[in-house]
Amino acid sequence: MKEMQWNEGDFNIITNIDEMDISTIHQFLSTNAYWSQNVSRSTVEKSIQNSLCFGVFEGSSQVGFARLVADKATFAYLADVFNLRIEGRD
C-alpha cells in the first residue's frame, strides 16, 4: 500500500511503519491501555507489521497512534487508538 502523510498545524500523520516510535507505542499499550496490559514488545511489533497504521507526530515526537486490521477490500477493524495530547496527559 502506498505510504501517506497529512499535515495539520503542528501535527503530521503518517502511515510509514518504519517511522513509528515502537517504544512509545509499546509503552502506552502495555501500561496504559486496559485492553493490552503487559503485551510484549514483540507482539506489538508483529501487530504493526501486519496492519495499516497511522502515527501522529508533533515535531519528532509520536503523540498518537491508530491501527487498522483490514482485508483491504470491504472490512477494517480499528484498534489500539491513543492520543497522548489529551488534556491532563501532557
Legacy VTK file of the C-alpha trace (Angstrom):
# vtk DataFile Version 3.0
C-alpha trace
ASCII
DATASET POLYDATA
POINTS 90 float
0.000 0.000 0.000
1.223 3.497 -0.806
2.552 5.398 2.211
0.640 8.566 3.001
1.245 11.727 5.010
-1.021 14.556 6.149
-0.130 17.803 7.911
-2.392 19.820 10.185
-0.801 22.694 12.088
1.953 21.293 14.296
0.895 17.689 13.661
1.890 15.193 10.980
0.020 11.939 10.379
1.985 9.207 8.631
1.424 5.613 7.555
5.087 4.621 7.163
5.596 1.986 9.869
9.370 2.409 9.683
8.907 5.888 11.189
6.691 4.734 14.090
8.168 5.066 17.590
7.735 1.465 18.727
8.941 2.294 22.244
6.214 4.931 22.703
3.540 2.675 21.229
4.570 -0.319 23.338
4.863 1.788 26.496
1.305 3.085 26.139
-0.258 -0.215 25.119
1.495 -2.314 27.772
0.934 0.031 30.714
-1.963 2.419 29.994
-4.391 0.606 27.697
-6.783 -1.667 29.605
-7.145 -3.934 26.562
-3.448 -4.780 26.240
-1.872 -4.637 29.709
1.542 -6.339 29.730
1.531 -7.013 25.982
5.023 -7.930 24.818
7.040 -5.654 22.584
7.376 -8.458 20.010
3.567 -8.765 19.824
3.226 -5.010 19.314
5.890 -5.095 16.576
4.174 -8.002 14.801
0.755 -6.307 15.022
2.198 -3.151 13.448
3.887 -5.115 10.653
0.568 -6.778 9.769
-1.756 -3.756 9.943
-2.362 -0.377 8.355
-1.057 2.051 10.971
-1.382 5.790 11.464
1.131 7.639 13.608
0.521 11.193 14.807
3.663 13.246 15.355
4.227 16.631 16.909
7.670 17.548 15.648
9.745 14.396 16.089
7.643 13.031 18.994
4.945 10.453 18.408
1.824 11.645 20.243
-0.853 9.399 18.746
-1.449 6.078 17.076
-4.192 4.015 15.451
-4.096 0.614 13.801
-6.454 -0.892 11.206
-6.767 -4.635 10.764
-8.261 -4.997 7.301
-8.916 -7.296 4.381
-8.146 -4.294 2.109
-11.427 -4.805 0.274
-14.532 -4.428 2.450
-13.641 -4.623 6.146
-11.425 -2.832 8.661
-11.283 -3.090 12.447
-9.981 -0.015 14.268
-7.686 -0.933 17.169
-5.070 0.434 19.562
-6.112 4.077 19.269
-4.470 6.554 21.603
-3.733 10.265 21.833
-1.079 11.436 24.300
-2.105 15.092 23.911
-5.476 14.742 25.622
-5.827 17.381 28.357
-4.089 16.238 31.518
-1.701 13.864 29.732
0.911 16.373 28.512
LINES 1 91
90 0 1 2 3 4 5 6 7 8 9 10 11 12 13 14 15 16 17 18 19 20 21 22 23 24 25 26 27 28 29 30 31 32 33 34 35 36 37 38 39 40 41 42 43 44 45 46 47 48 49 50 51 52 53 54 55 56 57 58 59 60 61 62 63 64 65 66 67 68 69 70 71 72 73 74 75 76 77 78 79 80 81 82 83 84 85 86 87 88 89
